[in-house]
Each structure stands twice: as C-alpha cells, then as structure tokens.
Amino acid sequence: MKTMGVVALLLALVLPLAAIQKSEPPPITVPSGSALVAEVKGKVSVTPPQGAAAMAESGMVLPAETVIDTGKGSVILLLSDGSQVLVKAKTRVVIKSPETGQGHFLQMLIGEIMAKVKKRLGESPPFRMGTPSAVITVRGTRFSVQVDKKGKTLVEVFEGIVEVEGLGEKPKAVLIEPGYQTQVQPGRQPQVPQQINQLGMMNRGLGQQGPNMGQPGAGQRPGTGQQSGQDNKPEGPDD
C-alpha cells in the first residue's frame, strides 16, 4: 500500500510538469532576409516590395525590401539572426536580405533606432546595416543610430564594439567602444570617437523602450575622445 501511495504521489508531481513542458511555445524562427514584428505602438506603416501599404501588426513577417515608416509610432523587430531592433518614431528603414547585395540586414534612411545584436560565434558573418553616410558592422553589441534630414549619421555604443565606415572616395573605418560615439557626414569619413554626453542620453530617454535595451554602461577607454557638449549634438529627424 505504501508503494502504491508513493507511485501515485510521483505521478501527481511528474504529469503536471510534463504537461507544462509540452505547452511551452517553440522558439521563434524568422525566415532569412525577413523581420518579425514583435511589438507595435501607435500607427506604423509597412509597404512590401509588391503590394500596398498596410498598418503593422504584431506577428507580421516582413519580407526583404519592405519599407517601414513609423510616423508617430514605434515598432520592435526580430531579425532572422535573432537580433532585436527598436525603430523609434519618425523613422524610415528598409528590411534587407544579408544574403544579397552588401550583406546588410537594414538600410536606415532617417530617424533613430536602438539595436541589440546577437553575439556572433566562430566565422559567422557580422551584422551590417547602412545609412546615407555610413556602413555599420558589429558582432554582438547594443548601440543606437540616428540619421538626420541631411543624411548625417550618429552612432552611440552601449556594449561591445562597433565599426563605422564612411562612404567617401577612400572609405575609412573607426572602432567605437562602449560609452563613445561618432558622427559621419555624407561623403566624409567618421569623426574621431568622443565620449557620449550622458546628460543628453538621459534627456532622450534611451533604454526605456524595447527588450533588454537598458542604459549603456560607463565603460570608457582612458585618453580616448572628449566630453561632447549639447552644441555638438547632431540634428534629429525634426530639425
């Protein structure tokens, strides 16, 4: 009788656990060269390469060459490599397929994004994205990108290392460490990295939206860059 009681108790504990394990949703997979809409706030327009514009909805899978216009809204994208991108208000980006062209995942035309790129292992190709004035390459990091109406690009790094290359006649790349930023004018090379203006970051409210996109750490390389003032802040999409 005691043995039967023990068996019954074990079954009572194991069966619910097995049911919970079976009910766990499978990991999300996104087709290569596309993006999944993970979350939408406000009205965000998406225009596929073949088809009319529509309002973005959670769960949508956007194919390559889809144009995203956030207007006053925002959207969180899950890319095929597992990276997450928060596309902020008044931003226009185009989904790209890394298997074609220059190997970009995104082309950003104007506005602001925050990205958390999944760390690359071994010989996996890096995450790359383009703007009107720069190419940005990373292998696992958190960073933000702003592009103004004149095509000027500002890249701020919160974690990991980011390579920023200009689109001038003789392209030159700079490496940006956590706590630093660089600006790139159209047709020119990136500026020498400067320390991020912490007050400016707090005023913009970085890190308050998006999954695991907290405020940057205070990692700084002694003797690199200078504290940037508000006068050096690049023009935003509204300027």
C-alpha positions in Angstrom: 0.0 0.0 0.0 2.8 2.4 0.8 4.5 1.6 -2.5 1.3 2.4 -4.4 1.0 5.6 -2.5 4.5 6.7 -3.4 3.9 5.9 -7.1 0.7 7.9 -7.0 2.5 10.8 -5.5 5.2 10.7 -8.1 2.7 10.6 -10.9 0.9 13.5 -9.4 4.2 15.5 -9.5 5.5 14.4 -12.8 2.4 14.5 -15.0 1.7 18.3 -14.5 5.4 19.0 -15.1 5.3 17.1 -18.4 2.2 18.9 -19.4 3.9 22.3 -18.7 6.9 21.3 -20.8 4.8 20.3 -23.7 2.8 23.5 -23.5 5.9 25.7 -23.8 5.9 27.6 -27.1 8.6 26.6 -29.6 11.4 29.1 -30.2 10.5 31.8 -32.8 12.2 31.4 -36.1 12.3 34.1 -38.7 12.9 33.3 -42.4 16.3 34.6 -43.6 16.2 38.0 -45.1 12.9 39.0 -43.3 11.8 40.5 -40.0 9.1 39.6 -37.5 7.0 42.4 -35.9 7.3 41.7 -32.2 5.5 44.7 -30.9 3.8 47.8 -32.2 2.9 51.1 -30.5 0.8 53.6 -32.4 0.3 53.5 -36.1 3.2 52.2 -38.2 3.1 51.8 -42.0 4.7 48.8 -43.8 5.0 48.7 -47.6 6.1 45.3 -49.0 8.1 45.2 -52.3 5.0 44.0 -54.1 1.8 45.3 -52.6 0.1 48.2 -51.0 1.0 49.9 -47.7 -0.7 48.5 -44.5 -0.7 49.1 -40.8 1.9 46.9 -38.9 0.5 44.3 -36.5 2.3 42.1 -34.0 3.2 38.7 -35.6 3.6 40.1 -39.1 6.6 38.7 -41.1 8.0 41.4 -43.3 10.0 40.2 -46.4 13.2 41.8 -47.7 12.8 45.3 -49.3 9.8 46.1 -47.1 9.7 49.8 -46.2 8.8 50.7 -42.6 7.5 54.2 -41.7 6.8 54.7 -38.0 5.2 58.2 -38.1 4.4 58.9 -34.5 4.5 55.2 -33.5 7.3 52.7 -32.9 7.9 49.1 -33.6 10.2 46.3 -32.3 11.6 44.0 -35.0 13.0 40.5 -34.5 15.5 39.7 -37.3 16.4 36.4 -38.8 19.7 36.3 -36.9 18.0 36.8 -33.5 18.8 40.5 -33.2 16.2 42.9 -31.9 15.7 46.4 -33.3 13.6 49.2 -31.8 12.5 51.5 -34.6 11.6 54.8 -33.0 9.1 57.5 -34.1 9.6 59.4 -37.3 11.9 56.8 -38.7 12.1 55.1 -42.1 14.0 51.8 -42.6 14.1 49.1 -45.3 14.4 45.4 -44.5 17.4 43.9 -46.3 18.5 40.3 -47.1 22.1 39.7 -45.8 22.5 37.0 -48.5 22.3 39.6 -51.3 24.0 42.9 -52.2 26.3 44.3 -49.4 25.2 41.8 -46.7 23.0 44.4 -44.9 20.1 43.5 -42.6 18.8 47.0 -42.6 19.0 50.2 -44.6 18.2 53.3 -42.5 17.1 56.4 -44.3 16.1 58.8 -41.4 15.2 58.7 -37.8 16.5 56.7 -34.9 16.9 53.0 -33.9 18.2 51.1 -31.0 19.6 47.6 -31.6 20.6 44.6 -29.6 22.6 42.3 -31.9 23.0 38.7 -31.1 26.6 37.8 -30.5 28.4 36.0 -33.4 30.4 32.9 -32.8 33.2 31.5 -34.9 33.1 32.6 -38.5 29.5 33.7 -38.6 29.1 36.8 -40.7 28.7 40.1 -38.7 25.6 42.2 -38.5 25.7 45.1 -41.0 23.4 48.0 -41.8 23.7 51.0 -43.9 22.7 54.7 -43.7 23.1 57.5 -46.3 26.6 58.3 -45.0 27.9 55.1 -43.3 28.2 51.4 -43.0 27.9 49.9 -39.5 29.3 46.5 -38.7 29.0 44.6 -35.3 29.5 41.1 -33.9 27.2 41.3 -30.9 26.5 44.6 -29.1 24.0 47.2 -28.1 24.0 50.5 -30.0 21.9 53.3 -31.4 21.9 55.0 -34.7 20.4 58.4 -35.7 20.1 59.9 -39.2 19.0 63.4 -39.8 17.4 65.1 -42.8 20.8 65.9 -44.2 22.0 62.3 -44.1 24.3 62.8 -41.1 24.8 59.7 -39.0 25.4 59.5 -35.3 26.3 56.1 -33.8 26.4 55.6 -30.0 27.7 52.3 -28.5 26.5 51.0 -25.1 28.0 47.5 -25.2 30.5 45.7 -27.4 32.5 47.1 -30.3 31.0 48.8 -33.4 32.9 49.5 -36.6 31.7 52.6 -38.5 32.9 53.2 -42.1 32.3 56.3 -44.1 31.1 56.3 -47.8 33.7 58.8 -49.1 36.1 58.1 -52.0 38.6 56.5 -49.7 36.5 54.7 -47.1 37.9 54.7 -43.6 36.6 52.8 -40.6 36.8 53.6 -36.8 36.1 51.3 -33.9 33.7 52.6 -31.3 33.9 51.2 -27.7 31.2 51.3 -25.0 30.4 54.9 -23.8 31.6 56.5 -27.1 30.1 57.9 -30.2 31.0 59.1 -33.7 29.4 61.2 -36.4 29.6 60.8 -40.1 28.7 63.5 -42.7 27.6 62.3 -46.2 30.7 61.8 -48.4 33.1 62.1 -45.5 34.9 59.9 -43.0 33.8 59.2 -39.4 34.9 61.6 -36.8 37.3 60.6 -34.0 35.2 58.8 -31.3 34.1 61.0 -28.5 32.6 60.2 -25.1 28.8 60.2 -25.1 27.1 63.1 -23.5 25.5 61.3 -20.5 23.1 64.2 -19.8 21.9 64.2 -23.4 21.3 60.4 -23.2 19.1 60.8 -20.2 17.2 63.6 -21.8 16.4 61.4 -24.8 15.2 58.6 -22.5 17.4 55.9 -24.1 16.8 52.5 -22.8 13.2 53.0 -21.7 11.8 51.1 -24.6 12.4 47.7 -26.2 13.5 44.4 -24.8 16.7 44.3 -22.8 17.8 47.7 -24.1 18.9 49.3 -20.9 21.1 52.4 -20.5 24.7 52.0 -21.5 27.4 51.1 -19.1 30.1 53.5 -18.1 32.9 51.7 -19.9 35.4 54.2 -21.2 38.9 54.0 -22.5 41.2 56.4 -20.8 42.6 59.1 -23.1 40.1 58.5 -25.9 37.7 61.2 -27.0 36.4 64.2 -25.1 33.1 65.0 -23.4 30.7 66.2 -26.1 28.5 69.2 -25.3 25.0 69.9 -26.4 26.3 72.2 -29.1 27.8 69.2 -30.8 24.6 67.2 -30.8 23.6 66.2 -34.4 20.4 67.3 -35.9 17.5 65.0 -35.3 14.7 64.0 -37.7 12.7 67.0 -36.7 15.5 69.6 -37.1 
